[in-house]
Amino acid sequence: MIASCDNGTRACDRTAPDLEGVRGMNVLVVDDIEPVASILQEVLTQFGQTASYALSGEEALQLFNESEIDAVISDLEMPGMDGWELGRRLKEACTKQGIRKPAFILLTGWGEQTGDEERMSSNGVDAIMTKPVDINELLELMRNTVANDDEPDTEQ
């Protein structure tokens, strides 16, 4: 779910986000609930990203192999392949191919029940954000995560 400051006018009293460093990014949204994935894709597009979405981890892996992705924003709890496994599999694929791993942000409605730094690192997760998503915070997190993740992923 995306937090909204919409007061019926689609306007927001908050300061517009600083888009430097995130405008034009290719972002893949992964969520098994189509309206959630679609809305987040639409919002990211409105803020200057090229966004697409997948409804499963398997579909996300396929899209990742077909296009250049700068960042993945994935739900944690999905049937089949959850967000942890998707992050791990993307990290492994990037290591094998010698390419830069996209920034990987995990979204969860479970609050702090998400694990520690070691678990995040071993699963290729760069950051965790609790739902509902605040778009300004997400864009800032994307900017910071991408800035810290600009080298090819070669560690095993």
Buried (B, 14 or more C-beta within 10 A) or exposed (E): EBEBEEEEEEEBEEEEBEBEBBEEBBBBBBBBEEEBBBBBBEBBEEBBBBBBBBBBBEBBBEBBEEEEBBBBBBBBEBEEBBBBEBBBBBBBBBBEEEEBBBBBBBBBEEEEEBBEEEEBEEBBBBBBBBBEBBBBEBBBBBBBBBEEBEEEBEEE
